[in-house]
Amino acid sequence: MVVEWTEVPGYKGCSWNPVSGCDRISEGCKYCWAKRVAETRLKGRFGYDEENPFKVTLHWDRLEEPRGWKKPRACFVVDMGDLFHDSVPYDFITSVFDSMICAPHHLFFVLTKRAKRMADYLNERNEWFVGPRLNHVWFGVTAENQERADERIPELLNIPSRNLFVSVEPLLGHIKLDKYLPYEGIHSEPTVAWVIVGGESGKHCRIMMPDWVRYLRAECRLAKVPFYFKQWGGWPDQKERGKAVLDGETYKEFPRWR
């Protein structure tokens, strides 16, 4: 499965899962699509356990995969789990980053709900950020509501990188991001450089109001931050879940990658 926002012009979108599995830690996890896929289509296959397919699993055999991709790819790192889950040892995370460092012709997107662990890990190893070694790696957090935005984004901004993004998906309430965006003359770096917004999909999807999306679009416009509207999700009409038209327009905006 290719996540829409990895469909970057000039790159092939993909995912890479050296880790799979996770635990629910916040409201956005309630109807986790990755858990649903692991427990149905992947159960007992491709390294997913038969009895507990969504348990945290390290896939050592997948660590070298990016080095074998010849054409440039835009890669969601661990879309079937969370690289910074407490059960993933730092040594293994380091092996994942080693593979990314050795494949600079690709783009990598590391997205987590465990923002503090990611920030702590990267700051302990900030020598990686000397020069261009990780210019092709983007770091993001999920923020499904204001509480999680205010909990996770400050941790994200502690990471010594300009490649920072927020995935507001599933959007479960009105969110203000103004204090995290680069309004001229107000905030200094680091700030959020890209915002992705999407509604929840699946049988039990929760409501996402259009005005919540419009507000985030307006904030991004004022801050001159790229705004990517992924999907409405499944509410109120399952047939419309994959559509991403807001007020007659689509918003598939990307930042400058290098």
C-alpha positions as CSV (number, residue, x, y, z in Angstrom):
1,M,0.0,0.0,0.0
2,V,1.3,3.4,-1.0
3,V,0.3,6.3,1.3
4,E,-0.8,9.3,-0.9
5,W,1.6,11.8,0.5
6,T,4.6,9.7,-0.5
7,E,3.6,10.2,-4.2
8,V,6.2,12.9,-4.6
9,P,7.0,14.1,-8.1
10,G,10.2,12.5,-9.3
11,Y,10.1,9.7,-6.7
12,K,8.3,6.4,-6.4
13,G,6.1,6.3,-3.3
14,C,6.6,3.3,-1.0
15,S,6.7,2.0,2.6
16,W,9.4,0.2,4.4
17,N,8.7,-1.8,7.6
18,P,11.8,-3.0,9.4
19,V,9.5,-2.8,12.4
20,S,5.8,-3.8,12.6
21,G,3.3,-3.7,15.4
22,C,2.3,-1.2,18.0
23,D,0.1,-0.5,21.1
24,R,-2.7,2.0,21.4
25,I,-1.6,5.1,23.2
26,S,-4.1,7.9,22.3
27,E,-7.4,8.7,20.8
28,G,-6.2,8.4,17.2
29,C,-5.3,4.8,17.7
30,K,-8.9,3.6,18.4
31,Y,-9.6,2.3,14.9
32,C,-6.0,1.8,13.8
33,W,-5.9,0.8,10.1
34,A,-2.5,-0.9,10.4
35,K,-3.8,-3.1,13.2
36,R,-6.8,-4.0,11.1
37,V,-4.6,-4.9,8.1
38,A,-2.2,-6.9,10.3
39,E,-5.0,-8.9,11.8
40,T,-6.7,-9.7,8.5
41,R,-4.7,-9.7,5.3
42,L,-1.2,-10.2,6.9
43,K,-2.0,-12.5,9.8
44,G,0.5,-15.4,9.7
45,R,2.2,-14.1,6.6
46,F,5.2,-12.0,5.7
47,G,6.7,-12.1,9.2
48,Y,3.4,-11.3,11.0
49,D,2.6,-13.7,13.9
50,E,-0.4,-16.0,13.6
51,E,-1.6,-15.6,17.2
52,N,-0.7,-11.9,17.7
53,P,0.0,-10.3,14.3
54,F,0.2,-6.8,15.6
55,K,2.8,-7.4,18.3
56,V,6.0,-5.3,18.0
57,T,8.3,-7.3,15.7
58,L,11.8,-6.5,14.5
59,H,12.3,-7.6,10.9
60,W,16.1,-7.9,10.7
61,D,15.9,-9.2,7.1
62,R,14.4,-5.9,5.9
63,L,17.1,-3.6,7.2
64,E,19.1,-3.5,3.9
65,E,16.1,-3.0,1.6
66,P,16.7,0.7,0.8
67,R,20.2,0.1,-0.4
68,G,18.8,-2.1,-3.2
69,W,16.4,0.5,-4.6
70,K,18.1,2.1,-7.6
71,K,15.5,4.6,-8.6
72,P,14.6,7.4,-6.2
73,R,11.8,6.6,-3.7
74,A,9.8,8.6,-1.2
75,C,9.5,6.2,1.6
76,F,7.2,6.1,4.7
77,V,9.3,4.4,7.3
78,V,7.3,2.0,9.4
79,D,3.7,2.7,8.4
80,M,2.7,-0.6,10.0
81,G,3.9,0.3,13.5
82,D,6.0,2.9,15.3
83,L,9.8,2.9,15.0
84,F,10.1,4.6,18.4
85,H,7.9,2.2,20.3
86,D,9.5,1.4,23.7
87,S,10.0,-2.2,22.6
88,V,12.3,-1.2,19.8
89,P,15.9,-1.0,21.1
90,Y,18.1,2.0,20.3
91,D,20.6,-0.3,18.6
92,F,18.0,-1.5,16.1
93,I,16.8,2.1,15.5
94,T,20.4,3.0,14.7
95,S,20.6,0.2,12.1
96,V,17.5,1.7,10.5
97,F,19.1,5.1,10.3
98,D,22.3,3.6,9.0
99,S,20.4,2.2,6.1
100,M,18.8,5.6,5.4
101,I,22.1,7.4,5.6
102,C,23.5,5.0,3.0
103,A,20.7,5.8,0.6
104,P,20.7,9.6,0.2
105,H,19.0,9.5,-3.2
106,H,15.7,8.5,-1.5
107,L,13.4,10.6,0.7
108,F,12.5,9.0,4.1
109,F,9.6,10.0,6.3
110,V,9.7,8.9,9.9
111,L,6.3,9.5,11.6
112,T,5.6,8.7,15.3
113,K,3.2,9.2,18.2
114,R,6.1,8.8,20.6
115,A,7.6,12.2,20.0
116,K,9.7,12.4,23.2
117,R,11.5,9.1,22.5
118,M,12.3,10.2,19.0
119,A,13.6,13.6,20.2
120,D,15.6,12.1,23.0
121,Y,17.2,9.5,20.7
122,L,18.1,12.0,18.0
123,N,19.6,14.5,20.4
124,E,21.8,11.9,21.9
125,R,23.1,11.2,18.4
126,N,23.1,14.8,17.1
127,E,26.5,14.2,15.4
128,W,24.4,12.7,12.5
129,F,23.1,16.2,11.8
130,V,26.5,17.6,10.9
131,G,26.5,18.4,7.2
132,P,24.0,16.8,4.8
133,R,23.9,13.3,6.2
134,L,20.2,13.4,7.0
135,N,18.9,16.1,4.7
136,H,16.9,13.5,2.9
137,V,15.1,12.3,6.1
138,W,11.9,14.0,7.4
139,F,10.7,13.7,11.0
140,G,7.0,13.9,11.9
141,V,4.5,13.4,14.7
142,T,0.8,12.6,14.6
143,A,-1.5,15.1,16.2
144,E,-5.2,14.1,16.1
145,N,-6.5,16.8,18.5
146,Q,-5.3,19.9,20.3
147,E,-4.1,17.9,23.4
148,R,-1.9,15.7,21.3
149,A,-0.6,18.6,19.2
150,D,0.5,20.4,22.3
151,E,2.0,17.3,23.8
152,R,3.9,16.1,20.7
153,I,4.8,19.1,18.5
154,P,7.1,20.8,21.2
155,E,9.0,17.5,21.4
156,L,9.3,17.5,17.6
157,L,10.7,21.0,17.6
158,N,13.5,19.8,19.9
159,I,14.9,17.8,17.0
160,P,17.9,19.4,15.4
161,S,16.5,19.4,11.9
162,R,14.6,21.7,9.5
163,N,12.8,18.7,8.0
164,L,9.8,18.6,10.4
165,F,6.2,17.8,9.6
166,V,2.9,17.1,11.4
167,S,0.3,14.6,10.3
168,V,-3.1,15.7,11.5
169,E,-4.7,12.4,10.8
170,P,-7.3,11.3,11.8
171,L,-8.4,14.9,12.5
172,L,-10.8,14.5,15.5
173,G,-11.4,18.1,16.5
174,H,-10.5,21.7,16.0
175,I,-6.8,22.3,16.1
176,K,-4.7,25.5,16.2
177,L,-1.1,25.2,15.0
178,D,-0.2,28.8,14.9
179,K,2.4,28.7,17.7
180,Y,4.3,26.0,15.8
181,L,4.3,27.5,12.3
182,P,6.9,30.0,10.9
183,Y,5.0,33.3,10.9
184,E,7.4,35.9,9.8
185,G,8.8,38.0,12.6
186,I,7.1,35.9,15.3
187,H,8.7,32.5,15.5
188,S,12.3,31.5,14.9
189,E,13.4,28.1,13.8
190,P,12.8,25.2,14.3
191,T,9.1,25.3,13.2
192,V,6.8,22.9,11.3
193,A,7.7,22.8,7.6
194,W,4.8,20.7,6.3
195,V,1.2,19.9,7.4
196,I,-0.8,16.8,6.3
197,V,-4.5,16.6,7.1
198,G,-6.9,13.7,6.7
199,G,-10.1,12.2,8.1
200,E,-10.5,8.8,9.5
201,S,-11.4,5.9,7.3
202,G,-12.9,2.5,8.0
203,K,-16.2,1.1,9.2
204,H,-16.3,3.0,12.5
205,C,-14.7,6.3,11.3
206,R,-15.4,9.4,13.4
207,I,-16.5,12.8,12.2
208,M,-14.3,15.4,10.7
209,M,-15.9,18.8,10.2
210,P,-15.0,20.8,7.0
211,D,-14.4,23.9,9.1
212,W,-11.6,22.1,11.0
213,V,-9.8,21.5,7.7
214,R,-10.4,25.1,6.5
215,Y,-8.9,26.5,9.6
216,L,-5.7,24.5,9.2
217,R,-5.6,25.5,5.5
218,A,-5.8,29.1,6.5
219,E,-3.1,28.8,9.1
220,C,-0.8,27.2,6.6
221,R,-1.5,29.9,4.0
222,L,-0.7,32.7,6.5
223,A,2.6,30.9,7.5
224,K,3.5,29.9,3.9
225,V,3.7,26.3,4.9
226,P,2.7,23.6,2.4
227,F,-0.7,22.1,3.1
228,Y,-1.5,18.5,2.0
229,F,-5.2,17.4,2.3
230,K,-5.2,13.7,2.0
231,Q,-8.8,12.6,2.4
232,W,-12.2,13.1,4.0
233,G,-12.2,9.6,5.3
234,G,-15.4,7.7,5.6
235,W,-17.8,10.3,7.2
236,P,-20.5,11.1,6.3
237,D,-20.3,9.0,3.1
238,Q,-18.1,5.9,2.7
239,K,-18.2,6.4,-1.1
240,E,-16.4,9.7,-0.6
241,R,-13.7,8.5,1.7
242,G,-10.9,8.7,-0.8
243,K,-11.7,12.1,-2.1
244,A,-9.8,15.1,-1.1
245,V,-11.6,18.1,-2.6
246,L,-12.0,21.1,-0.3
247,D,-14.2,24.0,-1.5
248,G,-13.8,22.8,-5.1
249,E,-10.0,22.5,-4.9
250,T,-7.4,19.8,-4.1
251,Y,-4.4,20.6,-2.0
252,K,-1.4,18.3,-2.6
253,E,1.4,20.7,-1.6
254,F,4.9,19.5,-0.9
255,P,7.9,21.4,0.7
256,R,11.3,21.7,-0.9
257,W,13.0,18.5,-0.1
258,R,16.7,19.4,-0.1
